[in-house]
């Protein structure tokens, strides 16, 4: 049995960030803490708290070894309020991951007041999104499975401590999304692949222990071809500018695939550092005047992977 995907990712990024200066870690931790709202949640670029952004903020603080009991206790109150509402796959993943972080940081079981069969209810809801093509869709009644949402479902099952049902069908679905250029697409009709669907596909195949050498080599070649003149990675071969999400997801996938040395890592690091704010936090790209906790997580993760100092 291989190490769980999220545990491996967290350990790698935490180790990389531990090598950064105390000043670097402090300014980004201070920025993330300042984004916590009165209800204990965190927001993106809109003021209201959101499970998605709460998870990213807590993940960033945990990577910086700065998720203290006070922040975790406040976040737990917000997470407990969100247990009863309807949620998407993204929300379920965000809630499960955030709850695990809070429990580790403050020994608070966010799910303690949930019904005893809550994990089974979540699993049943996830299975309601299973599509006939073998993948999982964003919503019931969708026309096809989604590479990204299939990856999120696999992560949810990992967090629930359960095996993904009908794993062979999921593997066939993911492999059907690989294209001639070696990468993967999000939905079936797409012909040209992208960095982020490829990262999701590779992650799913790793979780299911179904990543073979052919997929590994072809995906590596596709991802290395996305490095731009800026140094970052493009979302796909048709966009003019790199972005921080694609740079992080592409770098993590290349490291996992064994092809990280096939890009100019120094140039990628320079690109990421141009997006760092002196006050803490990261922009999404050179085109982005804004910043938020999600892109800050990607920036921290990219620096953890790229900076070997």
N, C-alpha and C positions, 0 to 999 in steps of 0.2 A: 504494500500500500504506500503510495507516494505521499509526501507532505501536502496537506491541503493547500489549494491555490492561494487563498487569501493569507494564510499564515506565511507562505513562502514570499509573497509580495511584500507583506508588512515587514518581515525580518530584513529583506534586502534593502528596502527604502530606509528603515530605521538605522541600519548600519551605515548607509551612505550619509545620512544627515548627521549622525553622531560625529562624523569627521569634519563637519563645518564649524566655523568659529562660533563662540558663545554669542557674539553680537548678532550674527546672522540668525541663529536660532531664536534669540530673544525678540528681535524685531518682528519676525513672522508670527511667533507665538502671541505677542502683544496684539498684533493686528487681528488674529483670529479670535482671541478672547473679546476684543472690542466689538466683534460682530454678533455676540450673543445678545438676544433680546430679553425683555423683561419676563416673557413666558418660559424662558429657558431654551427655546429653539434658536436657530440661526436662519438668516435670510440670504437670498442672493441679491440681485439688483433691485428687486421690489422689497418693500419694508416688512412684509408679513413673513413670519417664520414658516419654514418649509422642511419637510422630512428629508428631501433630497439634499438640500444645502446643509442641514444639520449634520447629516452623515459625513459630508465632505469636511466640514469644519472640525468635527470630532476626530476624524481620521488624520487630518493635518496636525492637530494638537498631539495626538498619540504618537505620530511619527517623530515629532520634535521632543518627545518625553515631557510634554507640558500639559497633559490632560490631568489637571488636579481634581481633588475631591469636590471642591466648591463648584467648578464648572460642570462636572459630571452630575452632581446632585441636582443642579438646576435643569440640566438637559433631561434628566430622568423624569422630572415632572412633566415636561413637554411630551416626551415619548409616551408616557402613560396615558396622557390625554388623547393620543392618536391611535390607541389600540382598538377603539370601537368603530372608527370611521371606515368607510369604504376606501380602498386603496388600489393603485395600479401595481404591476410587478416592480416597477422602479421604487415605489413607496415601500412595498414589502421588503425588498432588499435593503433599502436605506434604513428602515426601522430595525430589521434584524441585526444588521451590522452595527448600527449605533447602540443598540441595546447590549451587544457583546462588549463594546468598548466601555460603556458606562459600568457594566458589571466588573470588568477588569480594573477600572480606575477607582471605583468607589464601593465595590461589593454590593451594588444595588441591583436586584433582580427586577428589571422593568416588567417582565412577564409574570411576576408572582401573582398578580390579581387577575390575570387572564384565565379563561376557562381551561380546565385540565386538558381538553382535547384541542386547544388552540393550534398547536403545530399540525394536527391532522386536518383542521379546517383550512389552514393556509395551504397545505399540500393539495387539498381538494380544489381549492380555488385555482391554484397553479395548473392543475390538470384540466380544468375547464377551458384553459387557453391552448391546450394541445391541438395542433392542426393536423389534418389528414396527411400533410406532407412530411410529418415526423418532427417538425419543429414546434415552437411555441410562438403564439402571436401576441400582439400588443393588446388586443381586445377580442372578446367572444364574437364570432361571426366574421373575422377578418378573412381576406381572400387568400392569405398565405402566412406561413410562419415567418418570423423575423430572426435574423442571425443574432442581433443584439439582445432581443428579449429572451431568446433561447439560452444565451450565455448568462443572463441575469437569473433565469429560473434555475440553471445549474448551480449558480452561486447560492441561491436561496436554499436549495436542498442541502448543499454543503453546510450552511449555517444551521439548518435544522437537524443536522446529523443524520440525514436520510440519503439513500441512494436514489439517483435519478431513474424513474421508471422507464422501461423500454429504451434503454440506452443505445441499443444497436440502431434503432430507428432514428434517434437523434444524430448519431454519427453519420448515417447515410444522408440525412438532411443537410448537415453542415458541409459534408463533402460535395454535395450537389451545388453548393453556392460558390465553389472555387471556379475561377475563370481562367482563360488561356494565359493571361499575364501572371498567373501564380497566386494572385490575391483572391479575396472573397468579397461578395456583394451582400447588401442588406436584404434585398428582396429579389425574387426570382427573375423578373424581366430585365434587370440591370445586366449590362454586358461588361462594363469596366469596373474594376474593384476599387476599394478605398482602404486607407490605413486603419480606420476604426472598425469597420466590419471584419477586416482581416485579424485584428487583435482579438476581437470577440470570438471569432471562429477558432483561432489558435488556442485561446483560453479554454473554450468548451472541449476541444479535442484533448487538451492536457488533462482536464478534470476527469474525462472519461478514459484516459490512458489509451488514446487512439491516434496519437500524432506520429505518422510514419515519416521516413526519410524523404520520400518524394514530396509530400506536402511541405515538409520543413525547408527543403532547398528551394522550391519554387516560391514559397511565401517570402523567404529571405531575399531572393532576387527582386521581387516586386517592391518590398519595403525599402530596400537600399536605393532603388530608383526614384524614390519620392523625396530624397534630400534636395532642398532648393538652394539657390545661390545665397539666400539669407543664412543658411546653415541648419534651419529647422526642417521638419518634414511637412510635406503637403498632405492635405486630407485625401486628395486623389490627383491624378495627372492632368486634370483639366482646370485646376484653380491656380491663380498666379502667386499667391502668398502662403507661407507656412502658418501654422497655428500651434498653440501650446499643447492642446489636447492630442493632436496627431503626433506631435513630437514626442510627448511622453508615452503614448500607447505604442507608437512605432519602436521607440528605443527599448521599452520593456519587452515587447515581442521579440525583437532582434536578440536581446540578451538571452531570452528563454530558448530561442531557436539556435543559438550558437553562432550567430552572424553579426554580433555587435561591432566587431572590428572591421566590418565592411562599409561602414560610414565614417565620415570625418567627424569624430566625436568632439574634437576641440572646437570645430566650427559650430556644431550643434550646441555646445555649452555656451559659446559666446552669444548665440542667438537667444538662448533662454535667459541669460543674465541681462540682456537688453530689455527684457520684459519685467524685470524686478523693480518694484517701487522702493525708494529709499526708506519710506515709512513702514514697509512691510506689505505683503500682498503682491500679486502678479496680474499683469494684463494678459488678455487672451492671444494677442498677436501685435505686431507693429501697427496694425490697422485699428486696434481697439483702444479707445480712450478710457474705457471703464475697467473695472477690476472686481473680483469677488472671491469668495472662499473656495469655489470649485476650481477656478484657474490657479488659485494659490496652491491647492493640493497638487495639481499637475506640475506647477513650477517647482515645488519642493521635490516631487518625485523625480522629475527630469534631472535636477541638479544632483540628487542622490545617486542616480545611475551614471551620470556623465562625468562628475568631478571625482577624479581618483586621488586627489590630494589628501 
